[in-house]
């Protein structure tokens, strides 16, 4: 079961994704950020097509590794995110996107924008771009028959609970927080010391 976490730049995708991984779930990190950091392929603001081709190929390769897994695998962006970027850049969407079966994704969580846009040294987009690409991302997945659930602007812990509830793992949240609280208590206390 592959579940995509998507949204425009600086909406909290990677924060939520990292929380899911810290909770013990399998995850595929954002390929586009990896490609930019490696610097082996021209950055998207230099050559969008070369960049997107590299991201597309690596995204599919990464997804293939977990495609038939019985476990839930969360993706920090999915393959159709690339199509949305082509559309927003006014470029023709390559036909390779038409070869991807949308049923590979069980659900897509589309994170709505946050009140603050954070610069991270990797992204070059701004809040206006985030507002423009959000409905395009939704359309790129829903047009391929994938259910898209919008995640409202909430604190990270509440977004985590929201996502886990929607995938039917609401109980996981309380188990995770119970274990985390127990671990924090053990770290903070010493034998014979009352908290």
JOWO-V728390 format. One record per run of one state. SS is the DSSP state (A for helix, B for strand, O for the rest). FROM is the first residue (numbers start at 1). TO is the last residue. If there is no record, write none. Layout:
[[SS:FROM:TO] [SS:FROM:TO]]
This chain:
[[O:1:1] [B:2:6] [O:7:12] [A:13:22] [O:23:25] [B:26:28] [O:29:30] [A:31:38] [O:39:47] [A:48:64] [O:65:72] [B:73:76] [O:77:79] [A:80:88] [O:89:94] [A:95:99] [O:100:101] [A:102:104] [B:105:111] [O:112:126] [A:127:142] [O:143:147] [B:148:151] [O:152:155] [A:156:166] [O:167:169] [A:170:188] [O:189:195]]
